[in-house]
């Protein structure tokens, strides 16, 4: 009974801390305030932590200029990147992504795709919240990743122009413009990128336990993906006086992904005699578009310093997929060509009210309410090519139209009290979810109608032992609501022998999490140790079965009891202003058990990272970083091997550091990289996956900054208030 194997050994993880606050030069961690000709230098830490969250200051990271967001995420404590280039939070892909504290916008909806193309310089900080207080939505089992964008809003005017290119063929450009006239502040940001992924090669071997004729299967593939991305954002604020603030923001984004696959698929019987062989050239075009906007009013009260905020936001997400699946037969298979075109449109509207106040420096109160309406409409058309008539005909058997609405009503309240060295905080969030869906298909209409009521408690105790030592213990509950793609029963054909569909009977996942964090520091170093554990009773898993004809069908089920525990250590050392070193490590234990399938899986996962910066001469800085990870598992899948990456970089400033030239190399000493192999074990089949590609990249970036400004911008503090007293 490994269910109680919750005692972990090794430890080591996380973080990166260390110095270097970026000013207009992008190199020095200084803010200079002049008083009687004396210069005061204030250093901004790379990693900071409070009772509820860990914050990675991207603008204090010298690597940010010329890097993409995925490069920075690899060094953020508690985050890692798996072999499929998905971001993991404490080893889980089930978390909530917020942008500027809200779940709207392109980055929140297409996080794993966009991080490879968004410039890190457009990000202010990354907040990792494993035990979110009740002011945040309860969605996201693993917690919350909050991406705070760099607004660059300042008095006077300022701006920057930048471009990047790589030997791999990617090019990008971006521009910022900021201005302030009296009580009015305005900011605009535009960017675009063309990004071809390196060609990936892979092999998949499957043994089908249910068939003698198609017992063995092999897929050999080459894949190419090209990303085209553009965005535009506008933000404005008006502050009639010191107690009132109005902000208006909006942005749009588009993304087009062109994917081409060359696949060879072969089957053998139990005697290793070839039964089927075919070539499958597949072409897919995905378009993801987003528009969003928010209007907020913030009122500050003189008597208690309380902040009251009203906000309304809208987020639209029209997407489409155009997919061609072609079979050129070699042995025992007919010609086949299917064209699928799907459109989806999601509109999310949020109305919210929040109040926060600290009374007499000892009492903290917080309360609010929120209503979310998510409307989703999907249409699809499938057509097959008639080789005898040389024309298309509509395949109504595989058509699905979906109309789905989700209503979420939420209210929360919390209270905190500060003793001399101990701060206690407790709160509760109530959430009621109402789901209504109608799926129309040739086989008939399917309705899914369910509701959930959840109570989300929160407890936090923070003990400031002395000026250099602190201890924080917190508990919260998290919810995992299935997305529309998980619920939609439409059968999507990935190939003639691979199909997947959603499950309209999925229920909300409930997880309880406890975190214990100890932090200590010296004059030139900082050390943090954190233990995190969570228990989940009905985790959603992606499960597959193979039929005797060799067709694999995959769907989602609330089938798993999931337990997780990990231990993290992070160390940051700053011996001088010219050198800094950050290292982190984590070891965790995962346990999966599905009673209905009588299947379980467990294992230890880990990751380590190391990075350092050194200032060489005036305006010049060199850096190096490396990270490695392993041990990822799910109920049916286990990854074997080590996934790793390393990079080198150099930056040089010119013209009083207004012009910055950056060069970097990612994995420059190898031209073939094979990540961890993946093995899948089920009652009906065994599957083995491995892939490789050329990881070597060389990048060149140039940034020009202009304007004279002093920081003087405010933004509605709906989600940015401090969680500590």
RASUL-V995684 format. One record per pair of residues at least 12 apart in sequence whose ideal C-beta (glycine too) atoms are under 6 Angstrom apart, sorted by sequence separation. I is the first residue (numbers start at 1). J is the second residue. D is the distance in Angstrom with one decimal. If there is no record, write none. Layout:
i:I j:J d:D
i:I j:J d:D
//
This chain:
i:78 j:90 d:5.8
i:132 j:144 d:5.1
i:162 j:174 d:5.1
i:236 j:248 d:5.1
i:355 j:367 d:5.3
i:461 j:473 d:4.9
i:489 j:501 d:5.5
i:571 j:583 d:5.2
i:612 j:624 d:5.8
i:630 j:642 d:4.8
i:44 j:57 d:5.9
i:130 j:143 d:4.1
i:176 j:189 d:5.2
i:205 j:218 d:5.4
i:265 j:278 d:5.5
i:297 j:310 d:4.9
i:325 j:338 d:4.7
i:382 j:395 d:4.4
i:414 j:427 d:2.6
i:436 j:449 d:5.8
i:489 j:502 d:5.7
i:517 j:530 d:4.4
i:650 j:663 d:5.4
i:677 j:690 d:4.3
i:29 j:43 d:5.0
i:46 j:60 d:5.1
i:58 j:72 d:5.7
i:73 j:87 d:5.9
i:97 j:111 d:4.6
i:129 j:143 d:5.3
i:161 j:175 d:5.0
i:235 j:249 d:4.2
i:354 j:368 d:3.9
i:460 j:474 d:4.3
i:488 j:502 d:4.1
i:542 j:556 d:5.8
i:543 j:557 d:5.6
i:570 j:584 d:4.3
i:611 j:625 d:3.6
i:628 j:642 d:5.5
i:629 j:643 d:5.3
i:29 j:44 d:5.7
i:129 j:144 d:4.1
i:175 j:190 d:5.4
i:204 j:219 d:4.3
i:264 j:279 d:5.8
i:265 j:280 d:5.9
i:296 j:311 d:4.0
i:324 j:339 d:5.5
i:353 j:368 d:5.6
i:435 j:450 d:5.2
i:487 j:502 d:5.0
i:489 j:504 d:5.6
i:516 j:531 d:4.7
i:589 j:604 d:5.5
i:649 j:664 d:3.7
i:44 j:60 d:4.8
i:160 j:176 d:4.9
i:234 j:250 d:5.5
i:353 j:369 d:5.4
i:382 j:398 d:4.3
i:459 j:475 d:4.7
i:486 j:502 d:5.2
i:540 j:556 d:5.3
i:569 j:585 d:5.6
i:610 j:626 d:5.4
i:628 j:644 d:4.0
i:159 j:176 d:5.2
i:174 j:191 d:3.8
i:203 j:220 d:5.4
i:263 j:280 d:4.0
i:295 j:312 d:5.4
i:323 j:340 d:4.5
i:382 j:399 d:5.8
i:412 j:429 d:4.0
i:434 j:451 d:4.8
i:487 j:504 d:5.1
i:515 j:532 d:5.0
i:588 j:605 d:5.0
i:648 j:665 d:5.0
i:159 j:177 d:4.4
i:233 j:251 d:3.4
i:352 j:370 d:4.5
i:458 j:476 d:4.7
i:540 j:558 d:5.7
i:541 j:559 d:5.4
i:568 j:586 d:4.4
i:609 j:627 d:3.9
i:627 j:645 d:6.0
i:674 j:692 d:4.1
i:127 j:146 d:4.0
i:173 j:192 d:5.8
i:202 j:221 d:5.3
i:262 j:281 d:5.8
i:294 j:313 d:4.0
i:322 j:341 d:5.3
i:380 j:399 d:5.7
i:411 j:430 d:5.2
i:433 j:452 d:4.6
i:514 j:533 d:5.4
i:541 j:560 d:4.8
i:587 j:606 d:4.7
i:647 j:666 d:4.6
i:56 j:76 d:4.6
i:158 j:178 d:5.0
i:232 j:252 d:5.5
i:351 j:371 d:5.0
i:380 j:400 d:5.3
i:457 j:477 d:6.0
i:486 j:506 d:5.8
i:538 j:558 d:4.3
i:566 j:586 d:5.6
i:567 j:587 d:5.8
i:608 j:628 d:5.6
i:626 j:646 d:3.9
i:672 j:692 d:5.8
i:172 j:193 d:3.9
i:201 j:222 d:5.4
i:261 j:282 d:4.2
i:293 j:314 d:5.7
i:321 j:342 d:4.7
i:410 j:431 d:4.7
i:432 j:453 d:5.0
i:456 j:477 d:4.7
i:513 j:534 d:4.1
i:539 j:560 d:4.2
i:586 j:607 d:5.4
i:157 j:179 d:4.5
i:231 j:253 d:4.3
i:350 j:372 d:5.1
i:379 j:401 d:5.4
i:566 j:588 d:3.0
i:607 j:629 d:3.6
i:625 j:647 d:5.5
i:673 j:695 d:4.1
i:21 j:44 d:3.3
i:54 j:77 d:5.8
i:125 j:148 d:4.7
i:171 j:194 d:5.3
i:199 j:222 d:5.9
i:200 j:223 d:4.9
i:260 j:283 d:5.4
i:292 j:315 d:4.3
i:320 j:343 d:4.7
i:409 j:432 d:4.7
i:431 j:454 d:4.9
i:511 j:534 d:5.3
i:512 j:535 d:5.2
i:539 j:562 d:4.2
i:585 j:608 d:4.4
i:671 j:694 d:5.1
i:19 j:43 d:5.1
i:124 j:148 d:4.6
i:152 j:176 d:5.3
i:154 j:178 d:5.5
i:230 j:254 d:5.4
i:349 j:373 d:4.9
i:378 j:402 d:4.0
i:482 j:506 d:4.0
i:537 j:561 d:5.7
i:565 j:589 d:5.3
i:624 j:648 d:5.2
i:153 j:178 d:5.3
i:155 j:180 d:4.3
i:170 j:195 d:4.4
i:199 j:224 d:5.3
i:259 j:284 d:4.4
i:291 j:316 d:4.8
i:319 j:344 d:4.7
i:408 j:433 d:5.2
i:454 j:479 d:5.7
i:511 j:536 d:4.2
i:584 j:609 d:5.0
i:606 j:631 d:5.6
i:671 j:696 d:5.5
i:86 j:112 d:5.0
i:124 j:150 d:4.3
i:152 j:178 d:5.3
i:229 j:255 d:4.9
i:348 j:374 d:4.9
i:377 j:403 d:5.8
i:536 j:562 d:4.2
i:564 j:590 d:5.4
i:605 j:631 d:3.5
i:623 j:649 d:5.0
i:169 j:196 d:4.8
i:258 j:285 d:5.5
i:290 j:317 d:5.3
i:318 j:345 d:4.6
i:407 j:434 d:4.3
i:429 j:456 d:4.1
i:481 j:508 d:5.3
i:583 j:610 d:4.8
i:604 j:631 d:5.2
i:605 j:632 d:5.6
i:17 j:45 d:5.6
i:18 j:46 d:4.9
i:122 j:150 d:5.7
i:197 j:225 d:4.2
i:228 j:256 d:4.5
i:347 j:375 d:4.8
i:376 j:404 d:4.3
i:535 j:563 d:5.6
i:563 j:591 d:4.4
i:603 j:631 d:5.5
i:622 j:650 d:5.0
i:667 j:695 d:4.3
i:668 j:696 d:5.9
i:17 j:46 d:5.0
i:257 j:286 d:4.5
i:289 j:318 d:5.1
i:317 j:346 d:4.3
i:406 j:435 d:5.3
i:428 j:457 d:5.5
i:479 j:508 d:5.5
i:480 j:509 d:3.3
i:509 j:538 d:5.6
i:582 j:611 d:5.1
i:667 j:696 d:5.7
i:16 j:46 d:5.5
i:17 j:47 d:3.8
i:196 j:226 d:4.8
i:227 j:257 d:5.6
i:346 j:376 d:4.7
i:375 j:405 d:5.3
i:509 j:539 d:5.8
i:534 j:564 d:5.0
i:562 j:592 d:5.6
i:603 j:633 d:4.7
i:621 j:651 d:5.0
i:16 j:47 d:5.4
i:256 j:287 d:5.3
i:288 j:319 d:5.1
i:316 j:347 d:5.3
i:405 j:436 d:4.9
i:427 j:458 d:4.6
i:509 j:540 d:5.8
i:581 j:612 d:4.6
i:666 j:697 d:4.2
i:15 j:47 d:5.0
i:153 j:185 d:5.3
i:195 j:227 d:4.1
i:226 j:258 d:4.7
i:345 j:377 d:5.1
i:374 j:406 d:4.3
i:533 j:565 d:4.1
i:560 j:592 d:5.3
i:561 j:593 d:4.8
i:601 j:633 d:5.5
i:620 j:652 d:4.9
i:643 j:675 d:5.1
i:255 j:288 d:4.4
i:287 j:320 d:4.8
i:315 j:348 d:4.4
i:404 j:437 d:4.2
i:426 j:459 d:5.3
i:478 j:511 d:4.7
i:580 j:613 d:5.1
i:619 j:652 d:5.9
i:643 j:676 d:5.3
i:665 j:698 d:5.3
i:153 j:187 d:4.6
i:194 j:228 d:5.7
i:225 j:259 d:4.9
i:344 j:378 d:4.6
i:373 j:407 d:5.9
i:532 j:566 d:5.4
i:560 j:594 d:5.1
i:601 j:635 d:5.5
i:619 j:653 d:3.5
i:254 j:289 d:4.8
i:286 j:321 d:5.3
i:314 j:349 d:5.2
i:403 j:438 d:4.8
i:425 j:460 d:4.3
i:477 j:512 d:5.3
i:559 j:594 d:4.5
i:579 j:614 d:5.1
i:641 j:676 d:3.7
i:664 j:699 d:4.7
i:151 j:187 d:5.9
i:193 j:229 d:4.7
i:224 j:260 d:5.0
i:343 j:379 d:5.2
i:372 j:408 d:4.2
i:531 j:567 d:5.3
i:640 j:676 d:5.8
i:641 j:677 d:5.8
i:22 j:59 d:4.7
i:253 j:290 d:4.5
i:285 j:322 d:4.4
i:313 j:350 d:4.8
i:402 j:439 d:5.2
i:424 j:461 d:5.5
i:476 j:513 d:5.9
i:578 j:615 d:4.4
i:639 j:676 d:4.2
i:640 j:677 d:5.1
i:663 j:700 d:5.5
i:22 j:60 d:5.9
i:192 j:230 d:4.4
i:223 j:261 d:4.9
i:342 j:380 d:4.4
i:371 j:409 d:5.8
i:530 j:568 d:4.6
i:619 j:657 d:5.6
i:21 j:60 d:4.6
i:26 j:65 d:4.9
i:252 j:291 d:4.5
i:284 j:323 d:4.8
i:312 j:351 d:5.4
i:400 j:439 d:6.0
i:401 j:440 d:4.4
i:423 j:462 d:4.4
i:475 j:514 d:5.0
i:639 j:678 d:5.3
i:662 j:701 d:4.2
i:20 j:60 d:5.4
i:191 j:231 d:5.3
i:221 j:261 d:5.7
i:222 j:262 d:4.7
i:341 j:381 d:5.1
i:370 j:410 d:4.5
i:529 j:569 d:5.3
i:251 j:292 d:6.0
i:283 j:324 d:4.7
i:311 j:352 d:5.0
i:400 j:441 d:4.8
i:422 j:463 d:5.2
i:474 j:515 d:5.1
i:594 j:635 d:5.8
i:637 j:678 d:5.7
i:638 j:679 d:5.3
i:661 j:702 d:5.7
i:20 j:62 d:5.4
i:190 j:232 d:5.0
i:221 j:263 d:4.5
i:340 j:382 d:5.0
i:369 j:411 d:4.7
i:528 j:570 d:4.7
i:96 j:139 d:4.8
i:250 j:293 d:3.8
i:282 j:325 d:5.5
i:310 j:353 d:5.5
i:421 j:464 d:4.8
i:446 j:489 d:5.5
i:473 j:516 d:5.2
i:590 j:633 d:5.7
i:592 j:635 d:4.3
i:637 j:680 d:5.0
i:660 j:703 d:4.6
i:96 j:140 d:2.9
i:189 j:233 d:4.6
i:219 j:263 d:5.9
i:220 j:264 d:4.7
i:339 j:383 d:5.0
i:368 j:412 d:5.8
i:527 j:571 d:5.2
i:636 j:680 d:5.3
i:70 j:115 d:4.4
i:95 j:140 d:4.4
i:249 j:294 d:5.2
i:281 j:326 d:5.2
i:309 j:354 d:4.8
i:397 j:442 d:5.0
i:472 j:517 d:4.6
i:636 j:681 d:5.9
i:659 j:704 d:5.4
i:69 j:115 d:4.4
i:70 j:116 d:5.0
i:98 j:144 d:6.0
i:188 j:234 d:5.4
i:219 j:265 d:5.1
i:338 j:384 d:5.6
i:367 j:413 d:4.3
i:396 j:442 d:4.7
i:526 j:572 d:4.4
i:636 j:682 d:5.5
i:94 j:141 d:4.2
i:95 j:142 d:3.7
i:248 j:295 d:5.4
i:280 j:327 d:5.7
i:308 j:355 d:5.0
i:471 j:518 d:5.3
i:658 j:705 d:5.0
i:68 j:116 d:6.0
i:72 j:120 d:4.8
i:94 j:142 d:5.3
i:95 j:143 d:5.4
i:96 j:144 d:4.8
i:97 j:145 d:5.3
i:98 j:146 d:4.3
i:99 j:147 d:5.1
i:100 j:148 d:5.9
i:187 j:235 d:4.7
i:218 j:266 d:5.0
i:337 j:385 d:3.9
i:366 j:414 d:4.7
i:525 j:573 d:4.9
i:69 j:118 d:4.5
i:100 j:149 d:5.8
i:247 j:296 d:4.9
i:278 j:327 d:5.0
i:279 j:328 d:4.3
i:307 j:356 d:5.1
i:470 j:519 d:5.1
i:76 j:126 d:5.5
i:78 j:128 d:5.0
i:92 j:142 d:3.8
i:95 j:145 d:6.0
i:186 j:236 d:4.9
i:217 j:267 d:5.2
i:365 j:415 d:5.7
i:439 j:489 d:5.3
i:524 j:574 d:5.0
i:69 j:120 d:5.3
i:246 j:297 d:5.5
i:278 j:329 d:5.1
i:306 j:357 d:3.3
i:469 j:520 d:4.8
i:507 j:558 d:5.2
i:524 j:575 d:5.6
i:90 j:142 d:5.4
i:185 j:237 d:4.8
i:216 j:268 d:4.2
i:278 j:330 d:5.7
i:335 j:387 d:5.2
i:364 j:416 d:3.8
i:468 j:520 d:5.8
i:503 j:555 d:5.2
i:506 j:558 d:6.0
i:67 j:120 d:4.5
i:89 j:142 d:4.1
i:214 j:267 d:4.5
i:245 j:298 d:4.4
i:277 j:330 d:4.1
i:304 j:357 d:5.0
i:468 j:521 d:5.1
i:497 j:550 d:5.3
i:503 j:556 d:5.0
i:89 j:143 d:5.6
i:184 j:238 d:5.5
i:215 j:269 d:5.6
i:277 j:331 d:4.1
i:363 j:417 d:6.0
i:497 j:551 d:5.3
i:498 j:552 d:5.1
i:499 j:553 d:5.2
i:500 j:554 d:4.2
i:501 j:555 d:5.4
i:119 j:174 d:6.0
i:183 j:238 d:5.9
i:215 j:270 d:4.6
i:278 j:333 d:4.8
i:304 j:359 d:5.5
i:64 j:120 d:4.3
i:65 j:121 d:5.3
i:183 j:239 d:5.0
i:213 j:269 d:5.3
i:276 j:332 d:4.9
i:362 j:418 d:4.9
i:448 j:504 d:3.5
i:452 j:508 d:4.6
i:64 j:121 d:5.2
i:212 j:269 d:5.9
i:243 j:300 d:4.8
i:276 j:333 d:5.3
i:212 j:270 d:4.9
i:16 j:75 d:5.0
i:15 j:77 d:3.6
i:58 j:120 d:5.9
i:213 j:275 d:5.8
i:14 j:77 d:3.3
i:58 j:123 d:4.5
i:59 j:124 d:5.7
i:58 j:125 d:5.6
i:57 j:125 d:5.1
i:55 j:125 d:5.4
i:56 j:126 d:4.4
i:486 j:556 d:4.9
i:55 j:127 d:5.1
i:53 j:127 d:5.0
i:54 j:128 d:4.7
i:560 j:635 d:5.3
i:53 j:129 d:4.3
i:117 j:193 d:4.8
i:117 j:195 d:4.9
i:404 j:484 d:5.6
i:52 j:133 d:5.4
i:402 j:488 d:5.4
i:400 j:490 d:3.4
i:541 j:635 d:5.0
i:376 j:484 d:4.8
i:117 j:227 d:5.6
i:117 j:229 d:5.1
i:546 j:684 d:4.7
i:545 j:684 d:4.8
i:546 j:685 d:4.1
i:106 j:253 d:3.6
i:336 j:496 d:6.0
i:110 j:288 d:5.3
i:106 j:290 d:3.8
i:105 j:292 d:4.9
i:104 j:292 d:4.5
i:109 j:317 d:5.7
i:104 j:313 d:5.4
i:104 j:315 d:3.6
i:135 j:366 d:5.9
i:134 j:412 d:4.1
i:134 j:414 d:5.2
i:138 j:429 d:5.8
i:134 j:427 d:3.9
i:138 j:431 d:5.6
i:134 j:429 d:4.0
i:423 j:725 d:5.1
i:418 j:725 d:4.0
i:416 j:725 d:5.6
i:138 j:456 d:4.4
i:134 j:458 d:4.8
i:133 j:458 d:5.6
i:214 j:550 d:3.8
i:141 j:478 d:5.0
i:211 j:548 d:4.2
i:140 j:478 d:6.0
i:208 j:546 d:5.0
i:210 j:548 d:4.8
i:141 j:480 d:4.5
i:138 j:478 d:6.0
i:139 j:479 d:5.6
i:138 j:479 d:4.3
i:139 j:481 d:5.7
i:131 j:474 d:4.2
i:131 j:476 d:4.6
i:364 j:725 d:5.1
i:354 j:718 d:5.2
i:356 j:721 d:4.6
i:141 j:511 d:4.4
i:131 j:513 d:5.9
i:131 j:515 d:4.9
i:130 j:515 d:5.5
i:94 j:480 d:5.4
i:130 j:532 d:5.7
i:309 j:716 d:5.4
i:311 j:718 d:5.4
i:51 j:460 d:5.5
i:309 j:718 d:4.4
i:307 j:717 d:5.5
i:51 j:462 d:4.3
i:298 j:716 d:4.2
i:296 j:716 d:3.8
i:51 j:472 d:5.1
i:90 j:532 d:5.9
i:247 j:715 d:5.7
i:245 j:714 d:5.6
i:247 j:716 d:4.9
i:210 j:684 d:5.3
i:209 j:684 d:5.6
i:90 j:566 d:6.0
i:208 j:685 d:5.2
i:206 j:685 d:5.6
i:207 j:686 d:4.7
i:206 j:687 d:4.8
i:205 j:688 d:4.6
i:204 j:689 d:5.1
i:203 j:690 d:5.7
i:202 j:691 d:3.5
i:200 j:691 d:5.7
i:201 j:692 d:5.5
i:77 j:570 d:5.2
i:200 j:693 d:4.5
i:198 j:693 d:4.8
i:198 j:694 d:5.1
i:91 j:588 d:5.4
i:77 j:584 d:5.4
i:17 j:526 d:4.9
i:91 j:605 d:5.1
i:80 j:607 d:4.6
i:185 j:713 d:5.2
i:168 j:697 d:5.3
i:166 j:697 d:5.5
i:167 j:698 d:4.3
i:166 j:699 d:4.5
i:75 j:609 d:5.6
i:165 j:700 d:5.5
i:75 j:611 d:5.6
i:164 j:701 d:4.2
i:163 j:702 d:5.8
i:162 j:703 d:4.0
i:161 j:704 d:5.0
i:160 j:705 d:4.6
i:159 j:706 d:5.5
i:159 j:707 d:5.5
i:80 j:629 d:5.0
i:158 j:707 d:3.3
i:82 j:632 d:5.5
i:157 j:707 d:4.8
i:62 j:613 d:5.3
i:158 j:709 d:4.3
i:156 j:708 d:5.5
i:74 j:627 d:5.1
i:156 j:709 d:4.4
i:14 j:568 d:4.5
i:18 j:572 d:4.2
i:155 j:709 d:5.8
i:13 j:568 d:3.5
i:15 j:570 d:2.6
i:17 j:572 d:3.0
i:19 j:574 d:4.8
i:154 j:709 d:3.5
i:155 j:710 d:5.3
i:11 j:567 d:3.9
i:13 j:569 d:5.5
i:14 j:570 d:3.6
i:18 j:574 d:5.0
i:8 j:565 d:5.5
i:12 j:569 d:4.7
i:154 j:711 d:5.4
i:155 j:712 d:3.9
i:11 j:569 d:5.5
i:6 j:565 d:5.3
i:8 j:567 d:5.5
i:62 j:621 d:5.3
i:63 j:623 d:5.5
i:83 j:643 d:5.3
i:153 j:713 d:3.6
i:19 j:580 d:5.3
i:18 j:580 d:4.0
i:18 j:582 d:5.2
i:17 j:582 d:5.9
i:16 j:582 d:3.7
i:15 j:584 d:4.3
i:14 j:584 d:3.2
i:13 j:584 d:5.1
i:13 j:585 d:4.3
i:14 j:586 d:5.8
i:12 j:585 d:2.5
i:13 j:586 d:2.5
i:11 j:587 d:5.8
i:10 j:587 d:4.3
i:8 j:589 d:5.1
i:133 j:723 d:5.5
i:83 j:675 d:4.1
i:83 j:676 d:5.1
i:27 j:621 d:5.6
i:65 j:660 d:5.8
i:66 j:662 d:3.4
i:65 j:662 d:5.3
i:66 j:664 d:5.9
i:2 j:602 d:5.5
i:101 j:719 d:2.9
i:27 j:653 d:5.9
i:25 j:653 d:5.5
i:25 j:657 d:3.3
i:26 j:660 d:5.1
i:66 j:701 d:3.4
i:65 j:703 d:5.9
i:52 j:723 d:4.1
i:51 j:723 d:5.8
i:51 j:724 d:5.1
i:50 j:724 d:5.0
i:24 j:705 d:5.6
//
